[in-house]
Amino acid sequence: MHPHRPETGRRLGGIDRAQGIRDEGREVSARHRFFVEAPLTVGEIHRLDALAHQLATVLRLKSGDAITLINGDGYEYLATLTELSPRRAAVQVQERHPTNADPQIDLKLYLCSLKQDKFEWVLQKATELGATHIVPVVSQRSVVRPVSALAAKHTRWSAILREATEQCGRTRPPVLANSVKLSEIELPRDVYGFLAWEEAGEDAPTLGQAVSALCLTGLHVLPPLALFIGPEGGLAPDEVQSLVARGWRIVTLGRRILRAETAALAGLAIILDRCGEL
């Protein structure tokens, strides 16, 4: 099941947009991508003062150089810097183009809290792979507890998601949900939830088998999917029972035991591959 994707390889001014645009005969690189939380309109001037230091001092760009802006609306906006100093920046939007990098399925990752570096690494890679929502979860064996401790990290985590979005070609960062206790998770009826559990019996299907079976049911539109990954110490048996009672389907990720961060990325990759998203 491969969802429709818009055409790629659009060109402007005879130059591939991944390379840049022409300005009075010279090619200007537009490889730098920046996420902005503002509507963008072709032909208009937009202030980027919050990015001025990075543009002028870190990247050493100059007025007349081209950059790419994204704001989560599904398009890339090619823009030319019209003003730039370490404290002030402005661009004029030149063109707007759709991108085919945004995921076409709704895929939520429920991830129990891990050690900070590992959790943040998963946030970055999950964005690159194509997760659309990320839900931090506190379980019995979570490293970071309580929920309030995770809430303090959301600003940093949101920045990581935005930066990964800029890097990987997407225009929409994953939605970062508020942290939640495992006991409070409610799986919506229209969502197919897969619980990756290392202690599942031999009768449990692999995640790949479960997703493939869902894709073969003849559905015209794939329903929202969710993947639950436990903490580094694993889920307690009563937690597994609780999740199953709320609609989660137990699956395995193969014959080997994976670390939590490996399981999260392997699981996402399996789902996205079976759904034609890789």
C-alpha positions as MATLAB code, in Angstrom:
seq = 'MHPHRPETGRRLGGIDRAQGIRDEGREVSARHRFFVEAPLTVGEIHRLDALAHQLATVLRLKSGDAITLINGDGYEYLATLTELSPRRAAVQVQERHPTNADPQIDLKLYLCSLKQDKFEWVLQKATELGATHIVPVVSQRSVVRPVSALAAKHTRWSAILREATEQCGRTRPPVLANSVKLSEIELPRDVYGFLAWEEAGEDAPTLGQAVSALCLTGLHVLPPLALFIGPEGGLAPDEVQSLVARGWRIVTLGRRILRAETAALAGLAIILDRCGEL';
ca = [
       0.000    0.000    0.000;
       1.910    2.981   -1.307;
       0.168    6.321   -0.742;
       0.146    8.911   -3.495;
       3.090   11.260   -3.355;
       3.523   14.550   -5.200;
       6.047   14.808   -7.979;
       9.611   15.534   -6.952;
      12.569   17.126   -8.641;
      10.850   20.491   -9.235;
      13.184   23.043  -10.773;
      13.318   26.814  -10.654;
      15.240   29.051  -12.983;
      16.807   25.988  -14.622;
      18.446   24.969  -11.332;
      17.276   22.109   -9.156;
      15.758   23.595   -5.997;
      17.959   21.394   -3.802;
      20.929   23.276   -5.264;
      19.655   26.807   -5.240;
      18.238   29.709   -7.231;
      19.835   32.140   -9.631;
      20.277   35.782   -8.693;
      21.539   37.936  -11.576;
      23.431   35.057  -13.094;
      24.928   33.565   -9.927;
      23.713   30.460   -8.211;
      22.860   30.854   -4.529;
      22.708   27.868   -2.217;
      19.341   27.157   -0.583;
      20.425   24.051    1.278;
      19.886   25.622    4.715;
      16.377   24.881    6.002;
      14.709   26.660    8.909;
      11.435   26.031   10.683;
       9.414   29.152   11.500;
       6.145   29.360   13.403;
       4.467   31.870   11.129;
       2.412   31.872    7.921;
       4.478   32.454    4.791;
       3.361   34.154    1.590;
       5.171   34.304   -1.731;
       6.344   37.814   -2.528;
       6.142   39.120    1.019;
       8.932   40.185    3.380;
       9.211   38.204    6.615;
      11.276   39.063    9.680;
      13.681   36.387   10.930;
      15.373   38.309   13.749;
      15.303   35.235   16.007;
      17.550   33.484   13.467;
      19.828   36.459   12.787;
      22.763   35.297   14.915;
      22.732   31.817   13.406;
      22.427   33.109    9.849;
      25.038   35.869   10.090;
      27.546   34.614   12.655;
      27.322   30.823   12.638;
      26.558   30.153    8.971;
      28.150   33.400    7.722;
      25.470   34.012    5.140;
      24.962   37.441    3.647;
      22.241   39.545    2.129;
      21.217   38.061   -1.221;
      21.823   34.453   -0.175;
      18.967   31.970   -0.404;
      17.518   29.781    2.321;
      14.555   27.427    2.588;
      11.787   28.013    5.117;
       9.207   25.541    6.397;
       6.308   26.132    8.761;
       4.437   22.841    8.900;
       1.929   23.522    6.114;
       3.388   20.894    3.766;
       5.386   23.271    1.579;
       8.962   24.477    1.256;
       9.422   28.202    0.741;
      12.509   29.392   -1.100;
      13.500   32.824    0.184;
      16.232   35.395   -0.366;
      17.841   37.277    2.502;
      17.093   40.977    2.065;
      18.599   42.142    5.367;
      21.124   40.451    7.618;
      23.167   41.420   10.636;
      23.904   39.559   13.881;
      20.681   40.979   15.362;
      18.359   41.579   12.434;
      17.286   39.447    9.498;
      14.587   39.531    6.858;
      13.777   37.514    3.757;
      11.553   37.806    0.745;
       9.756   34.577   -0.143;
      10.338   33.772   -3.809;
       8.609   30.447   -4.454;
       6.565   27.747   -2.788;
       6.809   24.038   -3.569;
       5.206   20.899   -2.122;
       7.483   18.281   -0.617;
       7.131   14.503   -0.613;
       9.053   13.965    2.630;
       6.159   14.349    5.072;
       4.752   10.977    6.189;
       1.451   10.015    4.612;
       0.306    7.837    7.517;
      -0.569    8.730   11.096;
       2.016    6.949   13.253;
       2.222    7.593   16.979;
       5.166    6.489   19.114;
       4.438    5.911   22.799;
       7.883    5.829   24.368;
       8.605    5.200   28.022;
      11.187    7.603   29.388;
      14.831    6.612   28.978;
      18.108    8.154   30.031;
      18.242   11.679   28.664;
      20.767   11.142   25.866;
      19.035    7.991   24.644;
      15.559    9.520   24.730;
      16.680   12.593   22.824;
      18.469   10.418   20.277;
      15.224    8.508   19.677;
      13.331   11.785   19.265;
      15.733   12.842   16.532;
      15.743    9.528   14.674;
      11.994    8.982   15.026;
      11.514   12.326   13.284;
      13.838   11.301   10.479;
      12.021    8.001   10.021;
       8.516    9.470    9.938;
       6.740    9.343   13.308;
       3.921   11.893   13.371;
       3.243   11.974   17.124;
       5.456   11.199   20.108;
       4.005   10.519   23.550;
       6.451   10.355   26.495;
       5.262    7.755   29.005;
       6.118    7.148   32.638;
       5.972    3.478   33.677;
       6.943    1.584   36.808;
      10.530    1.088   35.636;
      11.017    4.400   33.847;
      14.338    6.117   34.477;
      12.817    9.600   34.861;
       9.846    9.980   37.174;
       7.395   11.589   37.906;
       5.495   13.105   34.963;
       6.295   16.620   36.190;
      10.008   15.906   35.721;
       9.402   15.138   32.050;
       7.264   18.229   31.550;
      10.285   20.421   32.267;
      12.058   18.894   29.256;
       9.374   19.603   26.660;
      10.873   22.889   25.456;
      14.208   21.200   24.773;
      12.533   18.189   23.187;
      10.445   20.411   20.896;
      13.620   22.111   19.696;
      15.173   18.718   18.919;
      12.124   17.749   16.865;
      12.230   21.027   14.914;
      15.946   20.686   14.167;
      15.506   17.089   13.013;
      12.632   18.219   10.782;
      14.839   20.872    9.183;
      17.564   18.292    8.543;
      15.515   15.422    7.132;
      13.397   17.261    4.572;
      10.042   17.156    6.341;
       7.964   20.276    6.767;
       5.918   19.140    9.786;
       7.630   18.213   13.063;
       6.070   15.362   15.027;
       3.479   16.480   17.534;
       4.965   16.188   21.016;
       2.212   15.234   23.440;
       2.212   15.945   27.138;
       3.892   13.269   29.211;
       1.482   10.721   30.620;
       1.436    7.894   33.133;
       1.065    4.446   31.595;
      -2.008    3.847   33.731;
      -3.715    6.877   32.158;
      -3.178    5.970   28.498;
      -6.380    5.550   26.516;
      -6.094    4.071   23.016;
      -8.708    5.659   20.705;
     -11.019    3.150   19.050;
      -9.892    4.012   15.532;
      -6.186    3.537   16.334;
      -4.406    0.196   15.887;
      -1.963   -0.045   18.767;
       0.997   -2.444   18.699;
       2.759   -3.273   21.954;
       6.297   -4.547   21.390;
       7.010   -6.937   24.268;
      10.178   -8.970   24.580;
       8.457  -11.641   26.685;
       5.646  -12.360   24.241;
       5.060  -16.039   23.587;
       5.773  -17.883   20.364;
       2.159  -17.442   19.275;
       2.509  -13.666   19.142;
       2.934  -12.277   15.614;
       5.906  -10.221   14.657;
       5.246   -6.526   14.162;
       5.878   -6.932   10.448;
       3.317   -9.723   10.169;
       0.708   -7.726   12.086;
       1.128   -4.604    9.963;
       1.186   -6.563    6.706;
      -2.037   -8.309    7.694;
      -3.654   -4.938    8.367;
      -2.557   -3.608    4.978;
      -4.095   -6.641    3.253;
      -7.564   -6.107    4.727;
      -8.567   -3.995    1.728;
      -8.903   -0.718    3.606;
      -8.873    2.281    1.273;
      -7.314    4.439    3.966;
      -4.926    3.021    6.533;
      -6.120    3.811   10.076;
      -3.893    5.630   12.551;
      -1.209    3.356   13.976;
       0.553    3.423   17.332;
       3.667    1.695   18.627;
       4.329    1.263   22.351;
       7.908    0.795   23.544;
       8.689    0.042   27.185;
      11.546    1.396   29.326;
      15.078    0.065   29.646;
      14.023   -2.314   32.418;
      11.043   -3.600   30.464;
       7.355   -3.425   31.280;
       5.992   -5.096   34.382;
       3.545   -7.964   33.671;
       0.625   -6.082   35.191;
       1.361   -3.106   32.939;
       1.247   -5.359   29.884;
      -2.061   -6.813   31.020;
      -3.429   -3.327   31.554;
      -2.444   -2.184   28.069;
      -3.884   -5.309   26.432;
      -7.148   -4.732   28.274;
      -7.246   -1.260   26.710;
      -6.862   -2.529   23.154;
      -3.129   -2.824   22.535;
      -2.013   -5.845   20.480;
       1.106   -7.696   21.616;
       3.775   -8.199   18.926;
       7.440   -9.143   18.849;
      10.375   -7.484   17.116;
      12.140  -10.740   16.334;
      14.158  -13.398   18.088;
      16.678  -11.105   19.742;
      16.312   -8.807   22.732;
      16.704   -5.164   21.701;
      17.547   -2.161   23.814;
      14.635    0.221   24.227;
      16.087    2.841   21.876;
      16.866    0.189   19.256;
      13.380   -1.300   19.592;
      11.740    2.081   19.039;
      13.565    2.750   15.781;
      13.348   -0.828   14.525;
       9.617   -0.839   15.196;
       9.035    2.450   13.405;
      11.095    1.296   10.429;
       9.136   -1.961   10.161;
       5.775   -0.180   10.214;
       6.819    2.483    7.734;
       8.326   -0.084    5.380;
       5.206   -2.258    5.399;
       3.100    0.837    4.719;
       5.242    1.932    1.769;
       6.714    4.919    3.584;
      10.403    4.007    3.258;
];
